[in-house]
Amino acid sequence: MFNKKESSSDGDMPRPTPEPVRREVKADSRAVIGASIHVDGTLRGNEDLVIEGKVNGTVELKQNSVTIGAQGEVKADVYAHTIFVDGSMEGNLVASERIVIRKSARIRGSVTAPRVSLEDGARFNGTIDMDPESEVLAKAFSKRPDKRPPSSPAANGSGKPETRAPGSAPA
């Protein structure tokens, strides 16, 4: 129509070389400890974790979620943003956001999070602390240690400023 020649065969035009598929690790990636895996020690990282195997020690994924799957057996202290439990857990669960204990879960230990849900049928033997200002939460998720200068109101433990006569020894 506009005096352009139409190509009748595919051989006339060069085909672009396809680029290889790039697989990038996304920020929301997830690691899995399979049912046949047994881990002793400390686990740290920056991705979500699903535990279907056995873990003994400490799990620290404070910005991510940890899921203890139905086959998972954990004897550890677990620190995460969000924790889901379907399997067996013995130790301390500490989450900055929430902990969900599903009906198939078996837990012995302490649970600390601002939001906790416990499904009907779950087995739980321990304590639950849902105070968002809990000392356990503050200690586990603070970026700096809580060091107060001696002149702070709480330095003497009463919550009131320390008062004493000049030259006298502290009480």
C-alpha positions in Angstrom: 0.0 0.0 0.0 2.8 2.5 0.8 5.2 0.9 -1.6 6.7 -1.3 1.0 7.8 -4.8 0.1 6.3 -7.5 2.2 8.6 -10.4 3.0 7.2 -13.7 2.0 9.8 -15.8 3.8 11.0 -15.8 7.3 14.6 -16.2 6.1 14.8 -12.6 4.8 14.5 -10.9 8.3 17.1 -11.7 11.0 15.5 -13.0 14.2 16.4 -11.5 17.5 18.4 -13.8 19.8 16.2 -14.6 22.8 17.6 -13.4 26.1 18.1 -16.0 28.8 15.5 -16.1 31.5 16.7 -14.2 34.5 15.8 -15.5 37.9 16.2 -13.0 40.6 16.0 -13.6 44.3 13.0 -11.5 45.5 12.8 -9.8 48.8 9.8 -12.0 49.6 11.6 -15.2 48.9 11.2 -18.2 51.2 13.6 -20.9 52.4 12.5 -24.4 53.3 14.0 -26.8 55.8 12.7 -30.1 54.4 11.3 -33.0 56.4 14.6 -35.0 56.2 16.8 -32.1 57.4 18.0 -31.7 61.0 19.7 -28.4 62.0 21.5 -27.7 65.3 22.6 -24.1 66.0 21.6 -20.6 65.1 19.6 -19.7 62.0 19.7 -16.0 60.9 18.7 -14.5 57.6 16.5 -12.0 55.7 13.9 -14.2 54.1 10.8 -16.1 55.2 11.4 -19.6 56.5 9.3 -22.8 56.5 10.4 -25.6 58.8 9.3 -29.1 58.0 12.3 -30.8 59.5 14.0 -30.6 62.9 15.6 -27.5 64.4 17.4 -27.2 67.7 18.9 -23.9 68.9 17.8 -20.4 67.9 16.0 -19.0 64.9 16.4 -15.2 64.3 14.5 -13.9 61.4 13.3 -10.7 63.0 12.1 -9.0 59.8 10.5 -12.0 58.3 8.0 -14.8 59.0 8.7 -18.3 60.3 6.3 -21.2 59.7 6.7 -24.4 61.6 5.0 -26.8 59.3 2.9 -29.8 60.3 5.9 -32.1 60.1 8.2 -29.6 61.8 9.8 -30.3 65.2 11.4 -27.3 66.8 13.3 -27.1 70.1 14.5 -23.5 70.0 13.9 -19.9 70.7 12.2 -18.3 67.7 12.3 -14.6 67.0 10.4 -13.3 63.9 8.0 -10.7 62.6 5.3 -13.2 62.3 5.2 -16.9 63.4 2.8 -19.6 62.3 2.8 -23.0 64.1 1.3 -26.1 62.6 3.8 -28.6 64.1 5.7 -29.3 67.3 7.4 -26.5 69.2 9.3 -26.4 72.5 10.8 -23.1 73.6 10.1 -19.4 73.4 8.2 -17.9 70.5 8.7 -14.1 70.2 7.1 -12.1 67.4 7.1 -8.3 66.8 3.7 -8.5 65.0 1.7 -11.8 65.6 1.8 -15.5 66.4 -0.8 -17.9 64.9 -1.1 -21.3 66.6 -3.1 -23.6 64.4 -5.2 -26.5 65.4 -2.5 -29.1 64.6 0.1 -27.3 66.7 1.7 -28.8 69.9 3.5 -26.1 71.9 5.3 -26.2 75.2 6.9 -22.8 76.2 6.2 -19.1 76.2 4.5 -17.1 73.5 5.1 -13.3 73.3 3.6 -11.0 70.7 1.1 -8.1 70.5 -1.4 -10.4 68.7 -1.8 -14.1 69.3 -4.4 -16.4 67.9 -4.9 -20.0 69.2 -7.2 -22.2 67.1 -9.5 -24.7 68.7 -7.8 -28.1 68.9 -4.2 -26.8 69.4 -2.3 -28.2 72.3 -0.6 -25.5 74.3 1.2 -25.7 77.7 2.9 -22.5 78.7 2.5 -18.7 79.0 1.2 -16.0 76.7 2.3 -12.4 76.9 0.4 -10.0 74.6 1.6 -6.7 76.1 2.9 -4.7 73.1 5.3 -2.9 75.5 6.6 -6.2 77.0 10.2 -6.2 78.2 10.8 -9.4 76.2 9.6 -7.7 72.9 11.6 -4.6 73.7 14.8 -6.5 74.4 14.4 -8.9 71.4 13.6 -6.3 68.8 15.4 -3.1 69.9 18.3 -2.0 67.8 20.2 -0.6 70.7 20.5 -1.8 74.3 18.4 0.0 76.9 21.1 1.9 78.8 19.8 4.8 80.9 22.2 7.4 82.3 22.4 7.4 86.1 20.5 10.8 86.2 17.4 9.3 84.5 14.2 9.1 86.6 14.2 5.3 86.6 17.9 4.9 87.6 17.0 4.3 91.2 14.2 1.9 90.3 11.4 4.0 91.8 10.5 5.9 88.6 11.2 9.1 90.4 14.3 11.3 90.1 17.0 10.6 92.6 17.3 13.2 95.3 20.2 13.5 97.8 22.0 16.1 99.6 25.2 17.5 97.9 28.2 15.4 98.9 26.2 12.5 100.3 26.6 9.0 98.9 23.9 7.4 96.7 21.4 5.2 98.6 
